[in-house]
Amino acid sequence: MTNGTAVARQDVQQPPTDAEIEQIRKRGTALVAHRKEIAKLEAQISGLTWGSGSQTVQGASFSPMTRAVLAEFCAITRANPLYHVDILGGRPYLNSNYWSDLINTRPDFHHFEQRDLSPSVELAMRGRAAKHRELAASLEGPEQAQRLAKALDLEEEADDLALARAQWSAPDWATVVIQTTIWKFIDAAPLDAIRSGDITDIDRYLVAVPECNWAGNKPPAKKKDGGTYEADPIGNAEPAKTARTRSLRRAAVKSFSAWMQQYDRQIAKAEQAIEAEYTVIREDRAEQRQIANGQAVQSGSGEPHAAAANGAKSLPTEDASPAPEAPAFDATDARKAYFATLRDAGIEKDGERKKFQVSLGLGESTKEWGAEEYARAMDALLEPARTKVADGARLIGRLPNEFAMRELDRPLKDLTLRELNELAARASAQVDDAEADGQKRLV
């Protein structure tokens, strides 16, 4: 007991060290800078548009929570949301521009090239060769020889494409196959002399690192229960973009393995985090659910990783896990949950409830409601609280779902309005405590 008292008294009597005070000051400055960066990114995201036509996605249509998580993702990965991020299948992912800009920061990087080995390119070449041969049949002399030479060149190039695909073991179903070759300087290259122009013959200092990947038309995969699921939704929807990104990413990891493998793993973690958060907070629930046969079914998953090719093992396989099916819709359970949420939101009178439902374009009575109507009403009730949780979690340096699991040991999507409000209050209290403590120590 004496030792405990002495230790406690010693702790009270010791003032904070200069190092501790400086750490608090740096933390406060970093927090303010981070807030400004996120706010700037959120504003930028609000004014952006991705895709075109029926695939157009507007940042202004995102909920505040969605913009916040996407902004956090861009801040962590140092991605420009306009140039480095694509939104395909309702999910954000880093495109080939991101990986291109990343490897361009390497002092030993020289350049990269991408070659389209797709079956469609081979077929087009053979078609052109056939036309040249057809024209040659009606000609004579030098003109005929010229046409036949062009046909032969095209056929040889088409054969080369087919051989290259076979060497990379590209599957027959792939519609787009892209080979990426990165040229980099060897470790012994005199980079200073090369940059200054003293050495111009640089080919002997360069090494080529090829890689390959593909996408498009991947067949459904089988579930354990005998059913099927779309194994590569993003690759099937946007095969050209996906194949180019996957191929460049694999080549980058292989070329700069000393640092890129760890970087790639961390980026993969960030992608998985935003994948989970994006599924939870997306405002447009119509893209997340498909109502069929009285059941609400989760739609496809996000950008899968590239498949191993030619013996490489730097990335996991490109197969996506099947999205879990939601339980059959139960109108009684949905009605109970809805009215409990109304009470938590302070909407207890029938008149207030009906007015709220009409404002959402729903009927005054819930008797004819199905899964879609209940989902829309619940989203409207829960979204403000989810946004508060997201704002608070971001200020203490955490993603919303991560914060929910830490505090309540449950995912954000499963929390009731009462639990969301409690979680928002905890986040706010932690932010206030941190800032108050910092201010006290700095005074």
C-alpha positions as CSV (number, residue, x, y, z in Angstrom):
1,M,0.0,0.0,0.0
2,T,2.9,2.4,0.8
3,N,4.5,1.7,-2.5
4,G,1.2,2.3,-4.3
5,T,0.8,5.7,-2.6
6,A,4.4,6.7,-3.3
7,V,4.0,5.9,-7.0
8,A,0.7,7.8,-7.2
9,R,2.2,10.8,-5.5
10,Q,5.2,10.7,-7.7
11,D,3.0,10.6,-10.8
12,V,1.0,13.7,-9.6
13,Q,4.1,15.7,-8.8
14,Q,5.9,15.1,-12.1
15,P,5.0,17.7,-14.8
16,P,4.6,16.6,-18.4
17,T,7.8,16.5,-20.2
18,D,8.7,18.8,-23.2
19,A,8.6,15.7,-25.4
20,E,5.0,14.9,-24.3
21,I,3.9,18.5,-24.8
22,E,5.4,18.6,-28.3
23,Q,3.7,15.3,-29.1
24,I,0.3,16.8,-28.1
25,R,1.0,19.9,-30.1
26,K,2.0,17.8,-33.2
27,R,-1.1,15.7,-32.7
28,G,-3.4,18.7,-32.6
29,T,-1.8,20.3,-35.7
30,A,-2.0,17.0,-37.5
31,L,-5.7,16.6,-36.6
32,V,-6.5,20.1,-37.8
33,A,-4.6,19.5,-41.1
34,H,-6.3,16.1,-41.5
35,R,-9.8,17.7,-41.1
36,K,-9.0,20.3,-43.7
37,E,-7.7,17.7,-46.1
38,I,-10.8,15.5,-45.7
39,A,-13.2,18.5,-46.0
40,K,-11.4,19.6,-49.2
41,L,-11.6,16.1,-50.6
42,E,-15.3,15.8,-49.7
43,A,-16.0,19.0,-51.5
44,Q,-14.1,17.8,-54.6
45,I,-15.9,14.5,-54.6
46,S,-19.3,16.3,-54.5
47,G,-18.5,18.0,-57.8
48,L,-17.2,14.9,-59.6
49,T,-18.9,12.6,-62.1
50,W,-17.7,9.1,-63.0
51,G,-18.7,7.1,-66.0
52,S,-21.1,8.1,-68.8
53,G,-24.6,7.3,-70.0
54,S,-26.5,4.9,-67.9
55,Q,-23.4,4.2,-65.9
56,T,-22.9,7.8,-64.7
57,V,-22.2,8.2,-61.0
58,Q,-22.4,11.7,-59.5
59,G,-20.6,12.6,-56.3
60,A,-23.3,15.0,-55.4
61,S,-25.7,12.1,-55.1
62,F,-23.6,10.4,-52.4
63,S,-24.7,10.6,-48.9
64,P,-22.5,12.7,-46.5
65,M,-21.3,9.4,-45.0
66,T,-20.4,8.0,-48.4
67,R,-18.4,11.1,-49.3
68,A,-16.6,11.0,-45.9
69,V,-15.4,7.4,-46.3
70,L,-14.4,7.9,-49.9
71,A,-12.5,11.1,-48.9
72,E,-10.8,9.1,-46.1
73,F,-9.8,6.4,-48.6
74,C,-8.3,9.0,-51.0
75,A,-6.4,10.7,-48.1
76,I,-4.9,7.4,-46.9
77,T,-3.9,6.1,-50.3
78,R,-2.9,9.6,-51.6
79,A,-5.2,9.2,-54.5
80,N,-6.7,12.0,-56.6
81,P,-10.5,11.1,-56.7
82,L,-10.8,12.6,-60.2
83,Y,-7.8,11.0,-61.9
84,H,-7.0,7.9,-59.8
85,V,-10.4,6.5,-58.8
86,D,-12.9,4.7,-60.9
87,I,-16.4,3.8,-59.7
88,L,-17.5,0.6,-61.4
89,G,-20.4,-1.6,-60.3
90,G,-21.2,0.9,-57.5
91,R,-17.7,0.4,-55.9
92,P,-14.6,2.7,-56.0
93,Y,-11.2,1.2,-56.8
94,L,-7.8,2.5,-57.8
95,N,-7.2,2.6,-61.5
96,S,-4.2,2.2,-63.7
97,N,-3.4,5.9,-63.5
98,Y,-2.8,5.5,-59.7
99,W,-0.3,2.7,-60.2
100,S,1.4,4.5,-63.1
101,D,1.9,7.6,-61.1
102,L,3.1,5.6,-58.1
103,I,5.9,3.8,-60.0
104,N,6.9,7.0,-61.7
105,T,8.2,8.2,-58.3
106,R,10.8,5.5,-58.3
107,P,14.3,6.7,-59.3
108,D,15.0,3.3,-61.0
109,F,11.9,3.4,-63.1
110,H,12.3,4.2,-66.8
111,H,9.0,3.5,-68.6
112,F,6.3,0.8,-69.2
113,E,4.3,-0.5,-72.1
114,Q,1.1,-2.4,-72.4
115,R,0.4,-4.8,-75.2
116,D,-3.2,-6.0,-76.0
117,L,-3.1,-9.8,-76.4
118,S,-6.9,-10.1,-76.6
119,P,-8.6,-12.7,-78.9
120,S,-10.5,-9.8,-80.5
121,V,-7.2,-8.2,-81.6
122,E,-5.9,-11.4,-83.0
123,L,-9.3,-11.9,-84.9
124,A,-9.1,-8.4,-86.3
125,M,-5.6,-9.0,-87.6
126,R,-6.6,-12.2,-89.3
127,G,-9.6,-10.5,-90.8
128,R,-7.3,-7.8,-92.3
129,A,-4.9,-10.4,-93.6
130,A,-7.8,-12.2,-95.3
131,K,-8.8,-8.9,-97.0
132,H,-5.3,-8.3,-98.2
133,R,-5.2,-11.8,-99.7
134,E,-8.5,-11.3,-101.3
135,L,-7.3,-8.1,-103.0
136,A,-4.1,-9.7,-104.0
137,A,-6.0,-12.3,-106.0
138,S,-7.3,-9.6,-108.3
139,L,-3.9,-8.0,-108.7
140,E,-0.6,-8.8,-110.5
141,G,3.1,-8.0,-110.2
142,P,4.5,-5.7,-107.4
143,E,1.0,-4.7,-106.1
144,Q,0.1,-8.3,-105.6
145,A,3.4,-9.1,-103.8
146,Q,2.9,-6.0,-101.6
147,R,-0.6,-7.2,-100.5
148,L,0.6,-10.7,-99.9
149,A,3.5,-9.3,-97.8
150,K,1.1,-7.3,-95.6
151,A,-1.2,-10.3,-95.2
152,L,1.8,-12.4,-94.1
153,D,3.0,-9.8,-91.6
154,L,-0.5,-9.6,-90.1
155,E,-0.8,-13.4,-89.8
156,E,2.5,-13.7,-88.1
157,E,1.6,-11.0,-85.6
158,A,-1.7,-12.7,-85.0
159,D,0.1,-16.0,-84.4
160,D,2.5,-14.2,-82.0
161,L,-0.5,-12.8,-80.0
162,A,-2.0,-16.3,-79.7
163,L,1.4,-17.7,-78.6
164,A,1.9,-15.0,-76.0
165,R,-1.6,-15.7,-74.5
166,A,-0.8,-19.4,-74.3
167,Q,2.6,-18.6,-72.6
168,W,0.8,-16.6,-69.9
169,S,-1.9,-19.4,-69.6
170,A,-4.7,-16.9,-70.2
171,P,-8.1,-18.7,-69.9
172,D,-10.2,-19.2,-73.0
173,W,-13.1,-17.2,-71.5
174,A,-11.1,-14.0,-71.1
175,T,-12.2,-11.2,-73.5
176,V,-9.3,-8.8,-72.7
177,V,-5.7,-9.9,-72.0
178,I,-3.1,-7.3,-71.3
179,Q,0.6,-7.8,-71.0
180,T,2.5,-5.1,-69.2
181,T,6.3,-4.7,-69.4
182,I,8.1,-2.3,-67.0
183,W,11.7,-1.2,-67.9
184,K,13.8,-0.3,-64.9
185,F,17.4,0.4,-64.2
186,I,19.5,-2.3,-62.7
187,D,21.0,-1.7,-59.2
188,A,24.5,-1.0,-60.7
189,A,23.2,1.7,-63.1
190,P,25.0,5.1,-62.7
191,L,21.8,7.1,-62.3
192,D,23.4,10.4,-61.6
193,A,25.5,10.2,-64.8
194,I,22.5,9.1,-66.8
195,R,20.4,12.0,-65.6
196,S,23.1,14.5,-66.3
197,G,23.4,13.3,-69.8
198,D,27.0,12.1,-69.4
199,I,25.8,8.6,-70.3
200,T,23.5,8.3,-73.3
201,D,23.7,4.6,-74.1
202,I,21.4,3.4,-71.3
203,D,20.0,0.2,-72.9
204,R,22.7,-1.9,-71.2
205,Y,21.5,-0.6,-67.8
206,L,17.8,-1.5,-68.4
207,V,16.0,-4.7,-67.5
208,A,12.5,-5.6,-68.7
209,V,9.9,-7.1,-66.2
210,P,6.8,-8.5,-68.0
211,E,3.5,-9.5,-66.4
212,C,0.0,-10.3,-67.6
213,N,-3.6,-10.3,-66.5
214,W,-7.1,-10.5,-68.0
215,A,-10.8,-9.9,-67.4
216,G,-14.2,-10.2,-69.1
217,N,-16.7,-13.0,-69.6
218,K,-15.6,-15.0,-66.5
219,P,-18.2,-17.8,-66.0
220,P,-20.2,-18.0,-62.7
221,A,-18.5,-19.8,-59.8
222,K,-20.3,-22.5,-57.8
223,K,-21.4,-22.1,-54.2
224,K,-21.1,-24.9,-51.7
225,D,-24.9,-25.4,-51.8
226,G,-24.8,-26.0,-55.5
227,G,-25.9,-22.5,-56.6
228,T,-23.7,-20.0,-58.5
229,Y,-22.5,-16.4,-58.1
230,E,-20.8,-13.9,-60.4
231,A,-17.1,-14.5,-59.7
232,D,-15.8,-11.3,-61.2
233,P,-18.5,-8.6,-61.5
234,I,-16.2,-5.7,-62.1
235,G,-14.0,-7.5,-64.6
236,N,-17.1,-8.6,-66.6
237,A,-18.6,-5.2,-66.5
238,E,-15.4,-3.3,-67.5
239,P,-12.9,-5.8,-68.9
240,A,-10.6,-3.3,-70.6
241,K,-10.1,-1.0,-67.6
242,T,-9.9,-3.9,-65.2
243,A,-7.4,-5.9,-67.2
244,R,-5.1,-2.9,-67.7
245,T,-5.2,-2.0,-64.0
246,R,-4.6,-5.6,-62.8
247,S,-1.7,-6.1,-65.3
248,L,0.1,-2.9,-64.4
249,R,-0.4,-3.5,-60.7
250,R,1.1,-7.0,-60.9
251,A,4.0,-5.8,-63.0
252,A,4.7,-3.0,-60.5
253,V,4.7,-5.4,-57.5
254,K,7.0,-7.8,-59.4
255,S,9.4,-5.0,-60.6
256,F,9.8,-3.3,-57.2
257,S,9.2,-6.2,-54.8
258,A,11.6,-4.8,-52.2
259,W,9.0,-2.1,-51.2
260,M,6.0,-2.7,-53.5
261,Q,4.8,-5.9,-52.0
262,Q,4.3,-4.3,-48.6
263,Y,2.7,-1.3,-50.2
264,D,0.4,-3.4,-52.2
265,R,-0.7,-5.3,-49.1
266,Q,-1.5,-2.1,-47.3
267,I,-3.5,-0.8,-50.3
268,A,-5.4,-4.1,-50.4
269,K,-6.3,-3.6,-46.8
270,A,-7.6,0.0,-47.6
271,E,-9.6,-1.4,-50.5
272,Q,-11.2,-4.1,-48.3
273,A,-12.0,-1.4,-45.7
274,I,-13.7,0.9,-48.1
275,E,-15.5,-2.1,-49.7
276,A,-17.1,-3.0,-46.3
277,E,-17.9,0.7,-45.5
278,Y,-19.3,1.4,-49.0
279,T,-21.7,-1.5,-48.8
280,V,-23.0,-0.3,-45.4
281,I,-23.4,3.4,-46.2
282,R,-24.4,3.6,-49.8
283,E,-27.4,6.0,-50.2
284,D,-28.7,4.4,-53.3
285,R,-30.0,1.1,-51.8
286,A,-31.6,0.2,-55.2
287,E,-28.0,-0.6,-56.4
288,Q,-27.3,-2.6,-53.3
289,R,-30.5,-4.7,-53.2
290,Q,-32.4,-6.6,-55.8
291,I,-35.9,-7.4,-54.7
292,A,-37.0,-10.7,-56.2
293,N,-39.4,-13.4,-55.1
294,G,-40.0,-11.6,-51.8
295,Q,-36.3,-11.7,-50.9
296,A,-33.7,-9.0,-50.5
297,V,-30.4,-10.2,-52.0
298,Q,-27.1,-8.5,-51.6
299,S,-25.6,-7.6,-55.0
300,G,-22.1,-8.2,-56.3
301,S,-18.8,-7.6,-54.5
302,G,-16.1,-5.0,-55.3
303,E,-12.9,-5.1,-57.3
304,P,-11.3,-8.5,-56.8
305,H,-7.5,-8.9,-56.9
306,A,-5.7,-10.2,-59.9
307,A,-5.1,-13.9,-60.6
308,A,-1.6,-15.4,-60.4
309,A,-0.1,-15.7,-63.9
310,N,3.0,-17.4,-65.2
311,G,4.0,-18.7,-61.8
312,A,3.8,-15.3,-60.0
313,K,2.4,-15.4,-56.5
314,S,2.6,-11.8,-55.4
315,L,-1.2,-11.2,-55.5
316,P,-4.1,-13.3,-54.3
317,T,-6.5,-14.9,-56.8
318,E,-9.0,-12.7,-58.6
319,D,-12.0,-14.8,-57.5
320,A,-14.5,-12.9,-55.4
321,S,-16.2,-14.6,-52.5
322,P,-20.0,-15.1,-53.0
323,A,-22.1,-12.4,-51.5
324,P,-24.2,-13.8,-48.6
325,E,-27.9,-14.1,-49.3
326,A,-30.1,-12.2,-46.9
327,P,-32.8,-14.1,-45.0
328,A,-36.3,-14.2,-46.5
329,F,-38.3,-11.0,-45.9
330,D,-40.6,-11.1,-42.9
331,A,-43.2,-8.4,-42.9
332,T,-44.0,-8.8,-39.2
333,D,-40.4,-8.4,-38.1
334,A,-39.8,-5.5,-40.5
335,R,-42.9,-3.7,-39.1
336,K,-41.7,-4.2,-35.5
337,A,-38.2,-2.9,-36.3
338,Y,-39.6,0.1,-38.2
339,F,-42.0,1.2,-35.4
340,A,-39.3,0.7,-32.8
341,T,-37.0,3.0,-34.9
342,L,-39.8,5.5,-35.2
343,R,-40.1,5.7,-31.5
344,D,-36.4,6.1,-31.0
345,A,-36.5,8.9,-33.6
346,G,-39.3,10.7,-31.6
347,I,-42.0,10.0,-34.3
348,E,-44.7,8.4,-32.2
349,K,-48.0,10.0,-33.3
350,D,-49.7,8.5,-36.3
351,G,-50.0,11.9,-38.0
352,E,-46.2,12.5,-37.8
353,R,-45.5,9.0,-39.0
354,K,-47.8,9.3,-42.0
355,K,-46.3,12.7,-42.9
356,F,-42.9,11.2,-42.7
357,Q,-43.8,8.3,-45.0
358,V,-45.5,10.6,-47.6
359,S,-42.3,12.8,-47.6
360,L,-40.5,9.7,-48.9
361,G,-43.0,8.9,-51.5
362,L,-44.5,6.0,-49.5
363,G,-48.1,5.3,-48.6
364,E,-49.6,6.4,-45.3
365,S,-50.3,2.8,-44.4
366,T,-47.7,0.1,-44.0
367,K,-50.1,-2.8,-44.7
368,E,-49.0,-3.1,-48.4
369,W,-45.3,-2.5,-47.8
370,G,-42.7,-4.9,-49.0
371,A,-39.0,-5.2,-48.4
372,E,-38.1,-2.2,-50.6
373,E,-40.5,0.2,-48.8
374,Y,-39.3,-0.8,-45.4
375,A,-35.7,-0.5,-46.5
376,R,-36.3,3.0,-47.8
377,A,-38.0,4.2,-44.7
378,M,-35.4,2.7,-42.4
379,D,-32.6,4.2,-44.4
380,A,-34.1,7.7,-44.0
381,L,-34.4,7.2,-40.3
382,L,-30.9,5.7,-39.8
383,E,-28.8,7.8,-42.3
384,P,-28.5,11.0,-40.1
385,A,-27.2,8.9,-37.2
386,R,-24.8,6.9,-39.4
387,T,-23.5,10.2,-40.7
388,K,-22.8,11.4,-37.2
389,V,-21.0,8.2,-36.4
390,A,-18.9,8.6,-39.6
391,D,-18.0,12.2,-38.8
392,G,-17.0,11.4,-35.2
393,A,-15.1,8.2,-36.1
394,R,-13.1,10.1,-38.8
395,L,-12.0,12.8,-36.3
396,I,-10.5,10.2,-34.0
397,G,-8.8,8.5,-37.0
398,R,-11.0,5.4,-37.4
399,L,-13.4,4.1,-40.1
400,P,-17.0,3.9,-39.0
401,N,-17.4,0.2,-39.1
402,E,-14.1,-0.3,-37.3
403,F,-15.3,2.1,-34.6
404,A,-18.6,0.2,-34.3
405,M,-16.9,-3.1,-33.9
406,R,-14.5,-1.7,-31.3
407,E,-17.1,0.0,-29.2
408,L,-20.2,-2.3,-29.5
409,D,-18.7,-5.4,-31.0
410,R,-21.3,-5.3,-33.9
411,P,-21.0,-4.1,-37.5
412,L,-22.5,-0.7,-38.3
413,K,-25.1,-2.1,-40.6
414,D,-26.7,-4.1,-37.8
415,L,-27.0,-1.2,-35.3
416,T,-30.4,0.2,-34.2
417,L,-31.0,3.9,-34.2
418,R,-30.6,3.9,-30.4
419,E,-27.2,2.2,-30.7
420,L,-26.1,4.5,-33.5
421,N,-26.9,7.5,-31.3
422,E,-25.0,6.0,-28.5
423,L,-22.1,5.3,-30.8
424,A,-22.2,8.9,-32.1
425,A,-22.2,10.2,-28.5
426,R,-19.1,8.1,-27.7
427,A,-17.2,9.3,-30.7
428,S,-18.1,12.9,-29.9
429,A,-17.0,12.5,-26.3
430,Q,-13.7,11.0,-27.3
431,V,-13.0,13.9,-29.7
432,D,-13.9,16.4,-27.0
433,D,-11.7,14.7,-24.4
434,A,-8.8,14.6,-26.8
435,E,-9.1,18.2,-27.7
436,A,-9.7,19.4,-24.2
437,D,-6.7,17.5,-22.9
438,G,-4.6,18.9,-25.6
439,Q,-5.6,22.5,-24.9
440,K,-5.1,22.1,-21.2
441,R,-1.5,20.9,-21.7
442,L,-0.7,23.6,-24.1
443,V,-1.9,26.4,-21.9
